[in-house]
Amino acid sequence: MENLDTTSSNQPTNNDTNESNINFNQRLDLDKIKNGVLEIKNQLSKVIVGQEEFIDLLIVSIFANGHVLIEGVPGVAKTITAKLLAKTMDVEFNRIQFTPDLMPSDVLGTSIFNMKTNEFEYKKGPIFSNIVLIDEINRAPAKTQAALFEVMAEGQITMDGVQYDMNPPFLVFATQNPIEQEGTYRLPEAQLDRFLLKIEVDYPSLEEEIKIIEGNNQRKNTEATELIQAIFSADEIKEFQKIVQDVIVEPKLFEYIAAIVHATRNNPSLFLGASPRASLSILNSAKALAAINGRDFIIPEDIKYVAIPALKHRIVISPEKEMEGLTSKQIIEQIIESIEIPR
């Protein structure tokens, strides 16, 4: 129900490499992924208007097996889009509303004494699911946010000295409101680095808002989730995540990714550059983007498309440039434009 600044027309397709004029023998069979993604988009279009880039990046994160931070003002359908996308997959789904009084045990679970057995039993929290939607993640205090570190980075939690593994696929979709500051806690850089991508959601255009109103009026009392059917199973998602890792990457593209990330560490407008985890995020996201477009190899345009959402939450602008109104997106765009594209 909203559109981002960069529309889906900027997303690389097979035409970007003139594949229509060349007979490629693909090493990987990606038809099931590509066709399934198209069907997912058809399902979401029953409710969601626009948001092509938002949806594309969410799907990329799933196949790249990475968590996503979604930022936008209230009412632009951050939560419903993530929820409906999870509905297109036959997986377990939990939603956690973060509040200032939320404790780590409310997320991870806790040990409860069983009077019958005279032993403590671990009761799993809502984090134990395939896809977990965390609403307003920045409303929980630092202690609760820190409880997510291990589970987001390693797919496991340790409770009373016992390790509990998440059932794959395990993905966190977290939303936050950039406007309200009262009653919120800033996410530390260490936690932000755990997110594969940060997606910023803007208001819809006038035409899209008209379609949103019309669609809502036609649905009347029908729940949006009732219109969505599951396309992929949990086992298929795990299989696709493994296939995506086999997407071909030319050596020059490794250098291209490294050059972009390295440039953030030497940029005078930045106080803090991106970590090596950012390089891996760009690589894995570009692989997933290529796969959902039916390509078993990545191209420079894939890297450019995912670089901004993979980097903007991992860099810190210097105070002087921030006062001048310079944004992380603008700085990353300048860096990308300054680096020669490998051909």
C-alpha positions as CSV (number, residue, x, y, z in Angstrom):
1,M,0.0,0.0,0.0
2,E,3.0,2.2,-0.3
3,N,5.9,2.7,-2.7
4,L,9.5,3.2,-2.1
5,D,11.7,5.9,-3.7
6,T,13.3,3.3,-5.9
7,T,10.7,1.5,-8.0
8,S,10.8,-2.1,-9.1
9,S,11.7,-0.9,-12.6
10,N,15.2,-0.4,-11.3
11,Q,15.5,-4.0,-10.3
12,P,17.9,-6.0,-12.6
13,T,16.2,-8.5,-14.9
14,N,17.5,-11.0,-17.4
15,N,17.3,-8.3,-20.1
16,D,20.1,-6.3,-18.3
17,T,22.6,-8.9,-19.6
18,N,21.1,-9.2,-23.0
19,E,20.2,-12.8,-22.3
20,S,17.4,-12.6,-24.8
21,N,20.0,-12.6,-27.5
22,I,22.2,-15.4,-26.1
23,N,21.4,-19.0,-25.4
24,F,22.6,-19.6,-21.9
25,N,22.8,-23.1,-20.5
26,Q,22.0,-22.6,-16.8
27,R,23.8,-24.8,-14.3
28,L,21.0,-24.4,-11.7
29,D,17.3,-25.1,-12.2
30,L,15.7,-22.0,-10.9
31,D,12.3,-22.3,-12.6
32,K,10.5,-23.4,-9.4
33,I,11.9,-20.5,-7.5
34,K,11.2,-17.9,-10.2
35,N,7.6,-19.2,-10.8
36,G,6.9,-19.5,-7.1
37,V,8.0,-16.0,-6.4
38,L,5.7,-14.7,-9.2
39,E,2.8,-16.6,-7.6
40,I,3.7,-15.1,-4.2
41,K,3.5,-11.7,-5.7
42,N,0.1,-12.5,-7.3
43,Q,-1.2,-13.6,-3.9
44,L,0.0,-10.4,-2.2
45,S,-1.5,-8.3,-5.0
46,K,-4.9,-9.3,-3.8
47,V,-4.4,-7.0,-0.8
48,I,-1.2,-5.0,-1.2
49,V,-1.0,-2.1,-3.7
50,G,2.4,-1.1,-5.0
51,Q,5.3,-1.8,-2.7
52,E,7.2,-3.7,-5.4
53,E,10.7,-3.0,-4.0
54,F,9.6,-3.7,-0.4
55,I,8.2,-7.1,-1.4
56,D,11.2,-7.9,-3.6
57,L,13.6,-7.2,-0.8
58,L,11.6,-9.2,1.8
59,I,11.6,-12.2,-0.6
60,V,15.3,-11.7,-1.1
61,S,15.9,-11.8,2.6
62,I,14.0,-15.1,2.9
63,F,16.1,-16.9,0.2
64,A,19.3,-15.3,1.5
65,N,18.3,-16.5,5.0
66,G,18.7,-13.1,6.6
67,H,16.7,-10.9,9.0
68,V,15.1,-7.7,8.0
69,L,14.5,-4.3,9.7
70,I,11.5,-2.5,8.3
71,E,11.2,1.3,9.0
72,G,8.3,3.5,8.3
73,V,5.7,5.8,9.8
74,P,2.5,4.1,11.3
75,G,-0.1,3.1,8.8
76,V,2.0,2.3,5.7
77,A,1.3,-1.4,6.0
78,K,4.7,-2.6,7.2
79,T,3.2,-5.2,9.5
80,I,0.4,-6.5,7.2
81,T,2.8,-6.9,4.3
82,A,5.2,-8.9,6.4
83,K,2.4,-10.9,7.8
84,L,0.8,-11.7,4.5
85,L,4.2,-12.7,3.0
86,A,4.6,-15.2,5.8
87,K,1.1,-16.5,5.0
88,T,2.3,-17.4,1.5
89,M,4.5,-20.0,3.1
90,D,3.4,-23.0,5.0
91,V,5.6,-22.2,8.0
92,E,5.1,-21.4,11.7
93,F,4.5,-17.7,12.3
94,N,4.5,-15.7,15.5
95,R,4.1,-11.9,16.2
96,I,5.6,-10.2,19.2
97,Q,4.6,-6.7,20.1
98,F,7.6,-5.0,21.8
99,T,6.7,-2.7,24.7
100,P,8.9,-0.9,27.3
101,D,7.9,-3.4,30.0
102,L,8.7,-6.5,27.9
103,M,11.2,-8.8,29.6
104,P,13.7,-11.3,27.9
105,S,11.7,-14.2,29.2
106,D,8.6,-12.9,27.4
107,V,10.5,-13.5,24.2
108,L,12.8,-16.4,24.8
109,G,10.7,-18.4,27.3
110,T,11.4,-19.3,30.9
111,S,11.9,-22.2,33.3
112,I,8.9,-23.2,35.4
113,F,8.9,-25.5,38.4
114,N,6.8,-28.6,37.8
115,M,5.3,-29.7,41.1
116,K,4.6,-33.2,39.8
117,T,8.2,-34.0,38.8
118,N,9.9,-31.6,41.3
119,E,12.0,-30.3,38.3
120,F,12.2,-27.1,36.3
121,E,10.8,-27.3,32.8
122,Y,11.7,-24.9,30.0
123,K,8.7,-23.3,28.4
124,K,9.6,-22.0,25.0
125,G,8.8,-18.4,24.2
126,P,7.2,-17.0,21.0
127,I,10.7,-16.6,19.4
128,F,10.5,-20.3,18.6
129,S,8.9,-20.1,15.1
130,N,10.0,-20.1,11.5
131,I,9.1,-16.4,10.8
132,V,8.9,-14.0,13.7
133,L,7.4,-10.6,13.3
134,I,8.6,-8.2,15.9
135,D,6.5,-5.0,16.0
136,E,8.2,-1.8,17.1
137,I,11.5,-3.4,18.1
138,N,12.8,-0.1,19.3
139,R,10.2,0.1,22.1
140,A,11.8,-2.7,24.2
141,P,14.6,-1.8,26.6
142,A,18.2,-2.8,25.9
143,K,18.1,-5.9,28.0
144,T,15.3,-7.4,25.9
145,Q,16.9,-6.3,22.7
146,A,20.1,-8.0,23.8
147,A,18.2,-11.2,24.3
148,L,17.9,-11.4,20.5
149,F,21.6,-11.2,19.8
150,E,22.4,-14.9,20.0
151,V,19.2,-16.2,18.4
152,M,19.5,-13.8,15.4
153,A,23.2,-14.4,14.8
154,E,23.3,-18.2,15.5
155,G,19.8,-19.5,15.3
156,Q,19.9,-20.8,18.9
157,I,19.4,-19.7,22.5
158,T,21.1,-20.9,25.7
159,M,18.8,-21.2,28.7
160,D,20.1,-22.6,32.1
161,G,23.2,-23.9,30.3
162,V,21.2,-25.9,27.7
163,Q,21.3,-25.0,24.0
164,Y,18.0,-24.9,22.0
165,D,18.2,-24.7,18.2
166,M,15.6,-22.9,16.1
167,N,13.9,-25.0,13.4
168,P,15.0,-23.7,10.0
169,P,14.1,-21.6,8.2
170,F,14.3,-19.0,11.0
171,L,13.8,-15.4,10.1
172,V,13.0,-12.2,12.0
173,F,11.1,-9.3,10.4
174,A,11.3,-6.3,12.8
175,T,9.5,-3.0,12.3
176,Q,10.2,0.4,13.8
177,N,8.8,3.9,13.7
178,P,11.4,6.5,12.8
179,I,9.3,9.5,13.9
180,E,8.3,8.7,17.5
181,Q,11.2,9.0,20.0
182,E,9.3,9.0,23.3
183,G,9.3,5.6,24.9
184,T,11.8,4.1,22.4
185,Y,15.3,2.8,22.8
186,R,17.8,3.2,20.0
187,L,19.0,-0.1,18.5
188,P,22.8,-0.6,19.2
189,E,25.1,-0.9,16.1
190,A,25.9,-4.5,17.1
191,Q,22.2,-5.5,16.8
192,L,21.7,-3.5,13.6
193,D,24.5,-5.4,12.1
194,R,22.5,-8.7,12.6
195,F,20.0,-7.5,10.1
196,L,20.7,-8.5,6.5
197,L,18.7,-5.5,5.1
198,K,17.0,-2.4,6.2
199,I,14.0,-1.4,4.2
200,E,12.5,2.0,4.4
201,V,8.8,2.2,3.5
202,D,7.3,5.5,2.3
203,Y,3.8,6.8,1.7
204,P,1.9,5.5,-1.4
205,S,1.3,7.7,-4.4
206,L,-2.1,9.3,-5.0
207,E,-3.1,6.7,-7.5
208,E,-2.0,3.9,-5.2
209,E,-3.9,5.3,-2.3
210,I,-7.1,5.5,-4.4
211,K,-6.6,1.7,-5.3
212,I,-6.1,1.0,-1.5
213,I,-9.4,2.6,-0.6
214,E,-11.3,0.9,-3.4
215,G,-9.8,-2.5,-2.6
216,N,-10.6,-2.2,1.1
217,N,-14.2,-1.2,0.2
218,Q,-14.6,-4.2,-2.0
219,R,-13.2,-6.7,0.6
220,K,-15.7,-5.4,3.1
221,N,-15.4,-7.6,6.2
222,T,-13.2,-10.2,4.6
223,E,-9.9,-10.7,6.5
224,A,-6.9,-10.1,4.3
225,T,-5.2,-13.3,5.5
226,E,-8.2,-15.3,4.2
227,L,-7.3,-14.3,0.7
228,I,-3.8,-15.6,0.8
229,Q,-2.7,-19.2,0.0
230,A,0.6,-20.9,0.9
231,I,2.9,-21.4,-2.1
232,F,6.1,-22.8,-0.5
233,S,6.6,-25.2,2.4
234,A,9.3,-24.9,5.1
235,D,11.3,-27.8,3.5
236,E,11.1,-26.0,0.1
237,I,12.4,-22.8,1.6
238,K,15.4,-24.6,3.1
239,E,16.1,-26.3,-0.2
240,F,15.9,-23.0,-2.1
241,Q,18.2,-21.3,0.4
242,K,20.8,-24.0,-0.3
243,I,20.4,-23.6,-4.1
244,V,20.8,-19.8,-3.8
245,Q,24.3,-20.3,-2.3
246,D,25.4,-22.1,-5.5
247,V,24.6,-19.0,-7.7
248,I,27.8,-18.2,-9.6
249,V,29.9,-15.2,-8.7
250,E,32.7,-14.0,-11.0
251,P,36.0,-13.0,-9.1
252,K,35.7,-9.4,-10.4
253,L,32.3,-9.1,-8.6
254,F,33.9,-10.1,-5.3
255,E,36.3,-7.2,-5.8
256,Y,33.4,-4.9,-6.7
257,I,31.6,-5.7,-3.4
258,A,34.7,-5.3,-1.4
259,A,35.5,-2.0,-3.0
260,I,32.1,-0.6,-2.1
261,V,32.3,-1.7,1.5
262,H,35.9,-0.6,1.9
263,A,35.0,2.8,0.5
264,T,32.6,3.4,3.4
265,R,35.5,3.1,5.9
266,N,37.5,5.8,4.2
267,N,34.7,8.2,3.4
268,P,35.1,11.6,5.1
269,S,31.3,11.9,5.5
270,L,31.1,8.8,7.7
271,F,32.1,8.4,11.3
272,L,31.7,4.6,11.1
273,G,32.0,2.4,8.0
274,A,30.5,-1.0,7.3
275,S,31.8,-4.2,8.7
276,P,32.8,-7.4,6.7
277,R,29.4,-8.7,7.6
278,A,28.1,-6.0,5.2
279,S,30.1,-7.6,2.3
280,L,28.5,-11.0,3.0
281,S,25.1,-9.4,3.2
282,I,25.5,-7.8,-0.2
283,L,26.8,-11.0,-1.7
284,N,24.1,-13.3,-0.3
285,S,21.3,-10.7,-1.2
286,A,22.6,-10.4,-4.7
287,K,22.6,-14.2,-5.1
288,A,19.0,-14.4,-3.9
289,L,18.0,-11.5,-6.2
290,A,19.6,-13.3,-9.2
291,A,17.8,-16.5,-8.3
292,I,14.3,-15.1,-8.0
293,N,14.9,-13.5,-11.5
294,G,15.8,-16.9,-12.9
295,R,19.6,-16.4,-13.2
296,D,22.2,-18.7,-11.8
297,F,24.8,-15.9,-11.8
298,I,24.9,-12.4,-10.4
299,I,25.6,-9.2,-12.3
300,P,26.8,-5.8,-11.1
301,E,23.2,-4.5,-11.2
302,D,22.2,-7.0,-8.6
303,I,24.9,-5.7,-6.3
304,K,23.9,-2.1,-6.9
305,Y,20.3,-2.9,-6.2
306,V,20.9,-4.5,-2.8
307,A,23.9,-2.4,-1.7
308,I,21.8,0.5,-0.2
309,P,19.5,-1.6,2.0
310,A,22.4,-3.8,3.0
311,L,24.6,-0.8,4.0
312,K,22.5,2.1,5.3
313,H,21.9,0.7,8.8
314,R,25.6,-0.3,9.2
315,I,27.2,3.1,8.7
316,V,27.2,6.2,10.9
317,I,27.2,9.7,9.4
318,S,29.6,12.2,10.9
319,P,27.8,14.9,13.0
320,E,28.8,17.7,10.7
321,K,27.3,16.0,7.6
322,E,24.2,15.0,9.5
323,M,23.6,18.6,10.4
324,E,23.9,19.5,6.7
325,G,21.1,17.1,6.0
326,L,23.1,14.4,4.2
327,T,21.5,10.9,4.4
328,S,23.1,7.5,4.5
329,K,21.4,6.7,1.2
330,Q,22.9,9.7,-0.5
331,I,26.4,8.8,0.7
332,I,26.1,5.2,-0.4
333,E,24.8,6.3,-3.8
334,Q,27.9,8.6,-4.1
335,I,30.2,5.7,-3.2
336,I,28.6,3.3,-5.7
337,E,28.8,5.9,-8.5
338,S,32.5,6.5,-7.7
339,I,33.5,2.9,-8.2
340,E,34.0,1.5,-11.7
341,I,31.5,-1.2,-12.6
342,P,33.3,-4.5,-13.7
343,R,32.4,-5.7,-17.2
